[in-house]
Amino acid sequence: MSSSTQATSDPGTFTAEERTAMKERAAELRAESRRGSAAAKAAEAEAQVLAKIAELPAADRVIAERVHAIVREVAPDLTPRTWYGMPAYAKDGKVVCFLKPAGKFESRYATLGFEDPAALDDGPMWPTSYALTAMNEEVERALADLVRRAAA
């Protein structure tokens, strides 16, 4: 673990990565308040998602590009946007799912996470995030199914 992600002696102190994510979220909220029409907001938000994906290291970028393509294909009603500087997809303004690249917090794998609006409830317990280390047909089919269900 890098020194910037290690816990500090002060439990109320955020890591450098966490502070950066919070700053990115604040900038996202400011940008959202300045946008014009709904179509302009959607186009700008998707452009920001694609720009974030393009900035990623190669391994994360490959995963993020496929996740983006899958979400746009199987859940076209979800709106791409950034969320804490990560690619995310929302329904009625609420994030349904997001991709946390491995490099974002120096973890060993990317994570596809689902928030409360995701329709994945399955009894009294169900997973809300999935580790992604590579993309293949099996993973893509599973992701497509999860995203389709989450967006329902």
Buried (B, 14 or more C-beta within 10 A) or exposed (E): EEEEEEEEEEEEEEBEBBEBBEEBBEEBEEBBEEBEEEEEBBEBBBEBBBEBBEEBEEBBBBBBBBBBEBBBEBBEEBBBBBBBBBBBBBBEEEBBBBBBBBBBBEBEBBBBBBBEBBEBEEEEEEEEEBEBEEBEEEBBEEBBEBBBBBBE
